[in-house]
Amino acid sequence: MFTKISASAVASALVLSLVSGVASAGDILSRFDKETCAAPDYSSAWRDEEPQGDVKVKLLVSPDGTVTDAKLVESSGYATLDKASLRASVKCKFKPVAKDSDIAQGWVNVRYTWVLN
């Protein structure tokens, strides 16, 4: 199941869902801090090429809420969009788990949808 997070940038809808890992979907999604996960900027230099499409990446979220790894799962077909999505996704933050919690890290899918408005 996907949870939609709206974003105000020209290029973007950000959607999260759990892929797999030790933490459950509820554990990770309830810790998601959408204020720290801004949509990537659509560069004006890309306007001539007009790249559009979906980029899917997966993030490894640690118990302290930081993203410790990001991997491209599905390319948009445009390296510029793929790289911008990866750069933006590693800046996302999640709320840390309680110190006495036994929740470990987990993977989360992130999909960026790039469209020209």
C-alpha positions, 0 to 999 in steps of 0.5 A, a space after each residue: 500500500 502506498 501513502 501519498 505525500 504531496 509536494 509543491 515543487 514543479 516536479 513531484 509526487 513522493 510516495 512511500 511504502 515498505 519493501 522489506 526489512 526488520 522494521 514494519 511498514 507502520 514503524 517506518 511510515 509513522 516515523 516519516 517527517 515530510 517536512 524534511 523530505 522536500 521534492 527535488 528541484 526541476 532544473 531550468 536547464 532541463 527544459 529543452 529536453 523536457 524529461 518526465 517520468 517516474 523514478 523509484 529508489 529504495 532507502 535504508 532507514 536507520 533506527 536514529 531516523 537517518 537514511 544510510 543508503 539509497 539505491 535506484 530501483 527503476 530509472 525514469 530513462 533520464 540520468 538527470 532525473 534519477 540522480 536528482 531523485 537520489 540526491 533528494 531522497 537521502 536528505 529525507 529524515 525519519 523520527 528516531 525510535 525510542 532508545 529502549 526500542 528493539 526496532 532495527 533498520 528497514 527499507 522503504 520505497 520512494 517514487 518520484 513522479 516528474 511532470 512538467 506543469 
